[in-house]
Amino acid sequence: MSDLERFSLGGTTVAARLAENYEVTVLLVEAGSDNRTDKIVYDIYAYSQAFGTDLDWAWPTDQGKTMRGGKTLGGSTSINGAHYTRGMQAQYDAWTTLLETSAADADWDWEGILGYMQKSEAFSAPNSQQAAKGAESVADYHGLSGPVQVTYPDAMYGGPEQPDFINSIVNLTGIEHCPDVNGGGSNCVLMTPLTIDWHDSDHRSSSCQAYLTPVESQRTNWLTLTEHLVRISVKRTASGIEFAPSSGGSTRYAATALKEIIVAAGAIQSPALLQLSGIGDSSLLNSLDIGTNLDMKGVGRNLQEQTMNSLGAGGNFDYGGEGPSDCIAYPNIHQVFGWNKIALQVAVDQLNDSSVRSNWAVSQSASADSQAALEKNYEVQAGLILNGNAPIVELFYDTGYPELTYIGIDLWQLLPFSRGNVSITTTDPFTRPAVNVNYFGVGWDLDVQVASARLAHRIIASPTLSSLSTGETVPGTRVVPNTNGNFGSDQDWKSWISDPSVGFSAVNHAIGTAPMMRQELGGVVDAHAHLSATLYGVAEKAADIIRASN
């Protein structure tokens, strides 16, 4: 029996592809329940209602912040905001520089992964009503016959707010207004599609709805077990799994793997599962009296998470629809800092200076395989920002949020240099791991957050969006005064961003704790094994690799 423990979209995707071969038996184990018929899952307009319920892992992190994740069949694809975007081509291509030299021909670059992203996708171009509201697309970027439905909502906002946001940021920064972000060039502003199914009243197209529901009655070789947690059994190699009801207790079951065990439990639970199974940093495992089956210090380290703040203003306009909001800008370093040439030069100089990056690596080395490994990662990351035109922040136009506002802009940095870690604290599999994100552990990250908040403030106050505003209320000029034309001092912005009661939150985009790269850089997986578009492609490619090896 081929056994799979899953949390994120990858598990369902790989399971579905492997189960296409009826000679292969697949077991998919999910910690949460099957909530596909629950309105807070299938109704995209119920987004965030699952937060704080049994469908949410709700991991506590440092600074009192909570990180959300889907504890339900389909993982976070069942409770997320459903926006469908891909990254920069240069970022995918840079991935190959971190792999073993023997993996140079494994095609983990843009050209190698694009076809798999398209394979997973069933894109529906905007209809005339959606096009009139600003929705656009480029046909060549998309797949048409995959399982995951991608399109624009019928009730998308048609008022002036999203077009005016686009006009304002284009006029302020010179950023391009592009028709489609999914062709490898994401430094632009645009209307984005969502993973929703127009054939099914715009209901959510989660990984389980896309890959499992259509074949559930046919694939008798695919067993899905919900409400169970897993530990891997190791006898020289991974040989099976031990699993137990998620509700707790002493009952245990076992299954033997005749082929592979595939861990696809997300950036928080995957390293926890591996550590409980004796795979990880031996010093951590020894402290808990767990026998070390494989000493891999990278397991649970290199955690990267983004930080969100939201600005809001009153308004005097008709939304022109129900949404959801689907207008996003991805500015680069010059567009974020560019209004202040001195601040821009300081930001660029820091990234260019290897000694500065080295100091950052020293400060974050406890959450990395080594200082040298982190310096190499920083070199690649800085190069993407400085030479690859990679966006450093996402500005998400959010109609009606924060609460009691009309105009809203959510912002978060895209490429933080701060690093955190995930580690178990007990051998009890029902205890959630400790999650230390180390928010703003590198000062450059806070500088980006400040510059981004200032840019959002300027967008709200600039034509044409300003014509819809009755004044900024979050944080508002009483909290961040606009004195001497500086659009708020750095210190005032930092105080608001870090305020424990109203400041930043986690974005729930955690990555990096079981990375695919060279082991000396902290890699856990080799190359022969809002994120969702890329992860679907990675899972599709991984399934092909596994099938080819068998």
C-alpha positions as CSV (number, residue, x, y, z in Angstrom):
1,M,0.0,0.0,0.0
2,S,1.4,3.4,-0.9
3,D,0.7,5.7,2.1
4,L,0.3,9.5,2.0
5,E,-0.1,11.9,4.9
6,R,-1.4,15.2,3.7
7,F,-2.3,18.7,4.8
8,S,-1.7,20.9,1.9
9,L,-2.9,20.8,-1.7
10,G,0.1,18.7,-2.8
11,G,-1.1,15.5,-1.1
12,T,-4.4,15.4,-2.9
13,T,-2.8,16.3,-6.3
14,V,-0.1,13.6,-6.1
15,A,-2.6,11.0,-4.7
16,A,-5.0,11.7,-7.6
17,R,-2.3,11.3,-10.3
18,L,-0.9,8.1,-8.7
19,A,-4.3,6.6,-8.4
20,E,-4.8,6.9,-12.1
21,N,-3.0,3.6,-12.2
22,Y,-5.5,1.1,-10.9
23,E,-2.6,-1.3,-10.0
24,V,-1.5,1.2,-7.4
25,T,-3.3,1.5,-4.0
26,V,-3.2,4.9,-2.5
27,L,-4.0,5.9,1.1
28,L,-4.5,9.6,1.8
29,V,-4.5,10.5,5.5
30,E,-5.9,13.9,6.5
31,A,-5.8,15.3,10.1
32,G,-9.0,17.3,9.6
33,S,-12.5,16.4,8.6
34,D,-14.2,16.3,5.2
35,N,-16.0,19.6,5.1
36,R,-16.7,19.9,1.4
37,T,-20.4,20.5,2.0
38,D,-19.9,23.1,4.7
39,K,-20.8,26.6,3.4
40,I,-17.8,28.2,5.1
41,V,-15.7,26.0,2.8
42,Y,-17.4,26.0,-0.5
43,D,-18.7,29.6,-0.4
44,I,-15.8,32.0,-1.4
45,Y,-17.8,34.9,0.2
46,A,-17.6,33.1,3.5
47,Y,-13.8,33.6,3.5
48,S,-12.3,33.9,7.0
49,Q,-15.3,32.4,8.7
50,A,-13.3,29.2,9.2
51,F,-10.6,31.0,11.1
52,G,-10.6,30.0,14.8
53,T,-12.8,27.0,14.2
54,D,-12.0,23.3,14.1
55,L,-11.1,23.8,10.4
56,D,-8.1,26.0,11.3
57,W,-4.8,24.8,12.8
58,A,-4.4,28.2,14.3
59,W,-0.7,27.8,15.3
60,P,0.5,30.3,18.0
61,T,3.7,32.1,16.9
62,D,6.0,34.6,18.5
63,Q,4.9,38.2,19.3
64,G,1.4,36.8,20.1
65,K,0.5,36.3,16.4
66,T,-1.5,33.4,15.1
67,M,-0.8,31.6,11.8
68,R,-3.8,30.1,10.0
69,G,-3.9,26.9,8.1
70,G,-6.6,24.6,6.8
71,K,-7.2,21.5,9.0
72,T,-9.6,20.0,6.6
73,L,-9.7,17.9,3.5
74,G,-8.1,20.1,0.9
75,G,-5.9,21.9,3.4
76,S,-5.6,25.6,3.1
77,T,-7.1,25.5,-0.4
78,S,-10.4,24.9,1.4
79,I,-10.2,28.1,3.5
80,N,-7.9,30.5,1.7
81,G,-8.6,33.6,-0.3
82,A,-8.4,31.6,-3.6
83,H,-6.4,34.1,-5.6
84,Y,-4.5,32.5,-8.5
85,T,-1.1,34.1,-9.4
86,R,2.3,32.8,-10.4
87,G,5.7,34.3,-9.6
88,M,8.4,35.8,-11.7
89,Q,10.2,33.6,-14.3
90,A,13.5,34.7,-12.8
91,Q,12.5,33.3,-9.4
92,Y,11.7,29.9,-10.8
93,D,15.0,29.9,-12.8
94,A,16.9,30.8,-9.7
95,W,15.6,27.7,-8.0
96,T,18.0,25.6,-10.1
97,T,21.0,27.4,-8.7
98,L,20.3,26.0,-5.3
99,L,19.9,22.3,-6.4
100,E,22.6,19.6,-6.6
101,T,24.6,19.8,-9.8
102,S,23.3,16.3,-10.7
103,A,19.8,17.9,-10.9
104,A,20.7,20.4,-13.6
105,D,18.6,18.5,-16.1
106,A,15.6,17.9,-13.8
107,D,13.9,21.0,-15.3
108,W,12.9,22.7,-12.0
109,D,12.9,26.1,-13.8
110,W,10.2,28.2,-15.4
111,E,10.1,26.3,-18.6
112,G,10.1,23.0,-16.7
113,I,7.3,23.8,-14.3
114,L,5.0,26.0,-16.5
115,G,3.5,23.1,-18.3
116,Y,2.7,21.4,-15.1
117,M,1.0,24.5,-13.7
118,Q,-1.0,24.6,-16.9
119,K,-1.8,20.9,-16.6
120,S,-3.5,21.5,-13.3
121,E,-5.6,24.4,-14.5
122,A,-8.9,24.8,-16.2
123,F,-9.0,28.5,-17.0
124,S,-12.1,30.3,-18.1
125,A,-11.4,33.7,-19.7
126,P,-13.5,36.7,-18.5
127,N,-16.9,37.0,-20.1
128,S,-18.1,40.4,-21.4
129,Q,-19.6,41.5,-18.1
130,Q,-16.3,40.7,-16.2
131,A,-14.2,42.3,-19.0
132,A,-16.3,45.5,-18.6
133,K,-15.3,45.6,-15.0
134,G,-11.6,45.3,-15.8
135,A,-10.9,41.6,-16.0
136,E,-8.3,40.5,-18.7
137,S,-6.3,37.5,-19.6
138,V,-3.7,36.1,-22.0
139,A,-4.8,32.8,-23.4
140,D,-1.3,31.4,-23.9
141,Y,-0.5,31.6,-20.2
142,H,-3.2,29.2,-19.1
143,G,-4.3,25.6,-19.2
144,L,-7.8,24.7,-20.2
145,S,-8.5,21.1,-19.3
146,G,-7.0,20.6,-15.8
147,P,-8.9,19.8,-12.6
148,V,-8.6,23.2,-10.9
149,Q,-11.2,25.7,-12.1
150,V,-9.8,29.3,-12.4
151,T,-11.8,32.3,-13.5
152,Y,-13.2,35.7,-12.4
153,P,-16.3,36.0,-10.1
154,D,-19.6,36.9,-11.7
155,A,-20.3,39.3,-8.8
156,M,-16.9,41.0,-9.0
157,Y,-16.8,44.6,-8.1
158,G,-17.7,46.9,-10.9
159,G,-17.5,50.2,-9.0
160,P,-14.8,52.8,-9.6
161,E,-12.6,51.7,-6.7
162,Q,-10.4,49.0,-8.3
163,P,-9.8,50.9,-11.6
164,D,-9.0,54.0,-9.5
165,F,-6.5,52.1,-7.4
166,I,-4.8,50.9,-10.6
167,N,-4.7,54.5,-12.0
168,S,-3.3,55.9,-8.7
169,I,-0.5,53.4,-8.3
170,V,0.4,53.6,-12.0
171,N,0.6,57.4,-11.8
172,L,2.6,57.4,-8.6
173,T,5.2,54.7,-9.4
174,G,5.1,54.0,-13.1
175,I,4.3,50.4,-12.5
176,E,2.8,48.6,-15.5
177,H,-0.9,47.8,-15.7
178,C,-0.7,44.3,-17.2
179,P,-3.5,42.1,-18.4
180,D,-2.3,38.8,-16.8
181,V,0.3,38.0,-14.1
182,N,0.6,34.3,-15.0
183,G,3.1,34.6,-17.8
184,G,6.2,34.9,-15.6
185,G,6.3,38.8,-15.4
186,S,4.6,39.7,-12.1
187,N,6.0,43.3,-11.6
188,C,2.7,44.9,-12.5
189,V,-0.8,45.8,-11.2
190,L,-3.9,43.9,-12.5
191,M,-7.2,42.2,-11.8
192,T,-6.4,38.6,-10.7
193,P,-8.6,35.4,-11.2
194,L,-9.6,33.1,-8.4
195,T,-9.8,29.3,-8.0
196,I,-13.6,29.2,-8.3
197,D,-15.9,27.1,-10.5
198,W,-18.4,29.1,-12.6
199,H,-20.1,25.7,-13.5
200,D,-20.9,25.4,-9.8
201,S,-22.2,28.9,-8.8
202,D,-18.7,30.2,-8.3
203,H,-18.0,27.8,-5.5
204,R,-14.5,27.2,-4.4
205,S,-12.3,24.9,-6.5
206,S,-10.1,23.4,-3.7
207,S,-7.6,20.7,-4.3
208,C,-10.0,18.0,-3.0
209,Q,-13.0,19.4,-5.0
210,A,-10.8,19.5,-8.1
211,Y,-8.9,16.2,-7.8
212,L,-11.0,14.0,-5.6
213,T,-14.7,14.8,-6.0
214,P,-14.9,14.0,-9.8
215,V,-13.3,10.6,-9.4
216,E,-14.3,9.6,-5.9
217,S,-16.7,6.9,-6.9
218,Q,-14.5,5.5,-9.6
219,R,-11.0,5.2,-8.0
220,T,-11.6,2.3,-5.7
221,N,-7.8,2.0,-5.3
222,W,-7.8,5.4,-3.5
223,L,-8.8,5.4,0.1
224,T,-9.1,8.7,1.9
225,L,-9.0,8.6,5.7
226,T,-9.9,11.9,7.5
227,E,-9.5,12.9,11.2
228,H,-6.2,11.1,11.7
229,L,-2.6,12.1,12.5
230,V,0.5,10.2,11.3
231,R,4.0,9.2,12.3
232,I,6.4,7.5,9.8
233,S,7.8,4.1,10.7
234,V,11.4,3.8,9.8
235,K,13.4,0.5,9.4
236,R,16.5,1.6,7.7
237,T,14.2,3.3,5.2
238,A,10.7,4.7,5.7
239,S,8.6,1.5,5.7
240,G,5.1,2.5,6.8
241,I,3.0,4.8,8.9
242,E,1.5,4.8,12.4
243,F,-1.7,6.8,12.6
244,A,-4.2,7.7,15.3
245,P,-7.5,9.5,15.6
246,S,-7.0,13.3,15.7
247,S,-9.3,13.4,18.7
248,G,-6.5,11.9,20.8
249,G,-6.2,8.9,23.0
250,S,-4.0,5.8,23.0
251,T,-5.4,4.0,19.9
252,R,-2.8,3.4,17.2
253,Y,-3.0,1.8,13.7
254,A,-0.3,0.9,11.3
255,A,0.0,0.5,7.5
256,T,2.9,-0.8,5.5
257,A,4.2,1.1,2.4
258,L,5.1,-1.2,-0.5
259,K,6.4,1.8,-2.4
260,E,6.5,5.5,-1.3
261,I,5.4,7.5,1.7
262,I,4.8,11.1,0.6
263,V,4.7,13.8,3.2
264,A,2.7,16.8,2.0
265,A,1.6,18.4,5.3
266,G,2.5,22.0,4.7
267,A,5.4,24.2,6.1
268,I,4.4,23.7,9.8
269,Q,3.1,20.2,10.1
270,S,5.6,18.5,7.7
271,P,8.7,19.2,9.7
272,A,6.8,18.3,12.9
273,L,5.8,15.0,11.4
274,L,9.4,14.3,10.3
275,Q,10.8,15.2,13.7
276,L,8.3,12.9,15.5
277,S,9.5,10.2,13.1
278,G,13.2,10.7,14.0
279,I,14.1,12.7,10.9
280,G,15.6,16.1,11.8
281,D,18.2,17.8,13.9
282,S,19.7,15.1,16.2
283,S,20.2,17.6,19.0
284,L,16.5,18.3,19.1
285,L,15.6,14.7,18.8
286,N,18.0,13.6,21.5
287,S,16.6,16.2,23.9
288,L,13.2,14.5,23.5
289,D,14.6,10.9,23.6
290,I,13.6,10.3,20.0
291,G,16.0,8.0,18.2
292,T,17.6,9.7,15.2
293,N,16.8,7.9,12.0
294,L,18.2,10.6,9.7
295,D,20.2,13.6,11.0
296,M,18.9,16.5,8.8
297,K,19.4,19.9,10.5
298,G,17.4,21.6,7.8
299,V,14.1,20.0,8.9
300,G,12.0,22.8,10.5
301,R,14.6,25.6,9.8
302,N,14.6,28.3,7.2
303,L,10.9,29.3,8.0
304,Q,9.8,32.3,6.0
305,E,6.5,34.1,6.6
306,Q,5.1,37.4,5.5
307,T,3.7,40.3,7.6
308,M,0.5,42.1,6.8
309,N,-0.8,45.6,7.7
310,S,-4.0,47.2,6.4
311,L,-4.7,50.8,5.7
312,G,-8.3,52.0,5.3
313,A,-10.3,55.1,4.4
314,G,-14.0,56.2,4.4
315,G,-15.7,56.5,1.0
316,N,-18.7,57.8,-0.9
317,F,-19.3,55.4,-3.7
318,D,-21.2,52.2,-4.7
319,Y,-19.1,49.0,-4.7
320,G,-20.9,47.9,-7.8
321,G,-20.9,44.2,-6.9
322,E,-20.2,41.7,-4.1
323,G,-16.6,40.9,-5.0
324,P,-14.4,39.3,-3.8
325,S,-11.7,41.9,-4.2
326,D,-9.3,40.8,-7.0
327,C,-7.0,43.8,-7.7
328,I,-3.3,43.4,-6.8
329,A,-0.1,45.3,-7.3
330,Y,3.4,43.9,-7.2
331,P,5.8,46.8,-7.1
332,N,9.6,46.3,-7.1
333,I,12.2,48.0,-4.9
334,H,12.4,51.2,-7.1
335,Q,8.6,51.6,-7.1
336,V,8.3,51.0,-3.3
337,F,11.2,53.3,-2.2
338,G,11.5,55.5,-5.3
339,W,9.7,58.6,-4.0
340,N,12.7,59.1,-1.5
341,K,16.0,58.7,-3.4
342,I,18.0,58.5,-0.2
343,A,15.9,55.7,1.3
344,L,16.1,53.9,-2.1
345,Q,19.9,54.1,-2.2
346,V,20.2,52.9,1.4
347,A,18.0,49.9,0.6
348,V,19.9,49.0,-2.6
349,D,23.3,49.5,-0.9
350,Q,22.3,47.1,1.9
351,L,21.4,44.4,-0.6
352,N,24.5,44.9,-2.6
353,D,26.8,44.8,0.4
354,S,28.0,41.2,1.1
355,S,29.2,42.2,4.6
356,V,25.7,43.5,5.4
357,R,24.1,40.3,4.2
358,S,26.7,38.3,6.2
359,N,25.7,40.2,9.3
360,W,22.1,39.3,8.6
361,A,23.1,35.7,8.2
362,V,24.9,35.7,11.5
363,S,21.8,37.1,13.2
364,Q,19.5,34.4,11.6
365,S,21.9,31.4,11.6
366,A,20.1,29.7,14.5
367,S,17.2,29.2,12.1
368,A,19.4,28.0,9.2
369,D,21.6,25.0,8.4
370,S,24.6,27.3,8.8
371,Q,25.7,30.9,8.3
372,A,27.3,30.0,5.0
373,A,24.1,28.4,3.7
374,L,22.1,31.4,4.6
375,E,24.6,33.7,2.9
376,K,24.2,31.8,-0.4
377,N,20.4,32.0,-0.1
378,Y,20.6,35.7,0.6
379,E,22.9,36.2,-2.4
380,V,20.3,34.7,-4.7
381,Q,17.4,36.6,-3.0
382,A,19.2,39.9,-3.2
383,G,20.1,39.3,-6.9
384,L,16.4,38.7,-7.7
385,I,15.4,41.9,-6.1
386,L,18.2,44.0,-7.6
387,N,18.7,42.4,-11.0
388,G,15.6,40.2,-11.6
389,N,13.0,42.9,-11.1
390,A,11.3,40.8,-8.5
391,P,8.5,42.5,-6.6
392,I,9.2,43.0,-2.9
393,V,5.7,43.7,-1.7
394,E,2.1,42.8,-2.5
395,L,-0.5,45.6,-2.3
396,F,-3.9,44.0,-2.3
397,Y,-6.8,46.4,-2.8
398,D,-9.5,45.3,-0.4
399,T,-13.0,46.8,-0.7
400,G,-14.6,47.3,2.7
401,Y,-11.7,46.2,4.8
402,P,-10.5,47.1,7.4
403,E,-13.9,47.1,9.0
404,L,-15.9,50.3,8.9
405,T,-14.0,51.5,5.8
406,Y,-14.8,51.7,2.1
407,I,-11.3,51.8,0.7
408,G,-8.7,49.3,2.0
409,I,-5.2,48.3,1.0
410,D,-3.6,45.2,2.6
411,L,0.2,45.0,2.2
412,W,2.8,42.4,2.9
413,Q,6.5,41.9,2.0
414,L,7.1,39.1,-0.5
415,L,10.8,38.3,0.1
416,P,11.6,38.6,3.8
417,F,15.2,38.0,4.9
418,S,14.1,37.0,8.5
419,R,14.2,33.3,9.2
420,G,12.4,31.3,11.8
421,N,11.9,27.7,12.8
422,V,9.4,24.9,13.6
423,S,10.2,22.4,16.3
424,I,8.3,19.8,18.3
425,T,8.4,20.2,22.1
426,T,7.2,16.7,23.0
427,T,6.7,13.2,21.7
428,D,3.0,13.7,21.9
429,P,1.7,13.8,18.3
430,F,-1.4,15.8,19.4
431,T,0.6,18.7,20.6
432,R,1.2,21.4,18.0
433,P,4.8,22.3,17.3
434,A,6.5,25.5,18.5
435,V,6.5,28.1,15.7
436,N,9.0,30.9,15.9
437,V,8.7,33.1,12.8
438,N,11.2,35.8,14.1
439,Y,9.2,38.6,12.5
440,F,11.3,41.5,11.4
441,G,14.4,39.7,12.7
442,V,16.3,41.4,9.9
443,G,15.8,45.2,10.0
444,W,15.5,45.4,6.2
445,D,12.2,43.6,6.4
446,L,10.8,46.3,8.7
447,D,12.1,49.0,6.4
448,V,10.2,47.4,3.5
449,Q,7.0,47.2,5.6
450,V,7.4,51.0,6.5
451,A,8.0,52.0,2.8
452,S,5.1,49.9,1.7
453,A,2.7,51.4,4.3
454,R,3.8,54.8,3.2
455,L,3.2,53.9,-0.4
456,A,-0.3,52.7,0.4
457,H,-1.0,55.9,2.3
458,R,0.1,57.9,-0.7
459,I,-2.1,55.8,-3.1
460,I,-5.2,56.5,-1.0
461,A,-4.4,60.2,-1.0
462,S,-3.6,60.5,-4.7
463,P,-5.9,60.9,-7.8
464,T,-8.0,59.2,-8.9
465,L,-8.6,57.1,-5.8
466,S,-8.6,60.2,-3.6
467,S,-11.8,61.4,-5.3
468,L,-13.6,58.4,-3.7
469,S,-12.1,58.9,-0.2
470,T,-13.5,60.8,2.7
471,G,-10.2,60.5,4.5
472,E,-7.9,57.8,5.9
473,T,-9.0,56.3,9.1
474,V,-6.6,53.4,9.6
475,P,-4.1,54.3,10.9
476,G,-5.1,57.9,10.1
477,T,-3.0,61.0,10.5
478,R,-3.6,61.2,14.3
479,V,-1.6,58.0,14.6
480,V,0.9,58.7,11.8
481,P,1.0,62.4,11.3
482,N,2.0,63.7,7.8
483,T,4.5,66.3,8.9
484,N,7.0,68.1,6.7
485,G,5.8,66.3,3.6
486,N,7.3,63.0,4.7
487,F,4.0,61.0,4.6
488,G,4.7,60.0,8.2
489,S,8.0,59.5,10.0
490,D,9.7,56.1,10.0
491,Q,9.3,55.9,13.8
492,D,5.5,56.6,13.7
493,W,5.0,53.9,11.0
494,K,7.2,51.4,12.9
495,S,5.2,52.0,16.1
496,W,1.9,51.4,14.3
497,I,3.2,48.4,12.4
498,S,4.4,46.8,15.6
499,D,1.5,47.8,17.9
500,P,0.5,44.6,19.7
501,S,-3.2,45.5,19.5
502,V,-3.6,46.9,16.0
503,G,-0.4,46.1,14.2
504,F,0.8,43.5,11.8
505,S,-0.6,39.9,11.4
506,A,0.8,36.8,9.8
507,V,-0.2,36.3,6.2
508,N,-0.4,32.5,6.4
509,H,2.1,32.0,3.5
510,A,4.7,30.0,5.4
511,I,7.4,28.3,3.4
512,G,10.9,26.9,3.6
513,T,11.0,24.3,6.4
514,A,11.6,21.3,4.2
515,P,13.2,22.9,1.1
516,M,14.2,21.3,-2.1
517,M,17.9,22.4,-2.5
518,R,21.4,21.1,-1.8
519,Q,21.7,19.5,1.6
520,E,24.7,21.8,2.6
521,L,22.3,24.7,2.1
522,G,19.7,23.2,4.4
523,G,17.9,21.1,1.8
524,V,15.6,18.3,2.9
525,V,14.2,17.2,-0.4
526,D,16.3,16.5,-3.5
527,A,15.2,17.4,-7.0
528,H,13.9,14.0,-7.9
529,A,10.8,14.3,-5.7
530,H,-1.5,33.4,-3.6
531,L,1.5,29.9,-3.5
532,S,-1.3,27.6,-4.8
533,A,-0.6,28.0,-8.6
534,T,3.1,27.1,-8.1
535,L,2.3,24.3,-5.7
536,Y,-0.2,22.6,-8.0
537,G,2.5,22.6,-10.7
538,V,5.1,21.2,-8.3
539,A,2.7,18.5,-7.2
540,E,1.9,17.6,-10.8
541,K,5.6,17.3,-11.7
542,A,6.3,15.3,-8.5
543,A,3.6,12.8,-9.4
544,D,5.2,12.3,-12.8
545,I,8.6,11.8,-11.3
546,I,7.2,9.2,-8.8
547,R,5.3,7.3,-11.6
548,A,8.4,7.3,-13.8
549,S,10.5,5.8,-11.0
550,N,8.1,2.9,-10.6
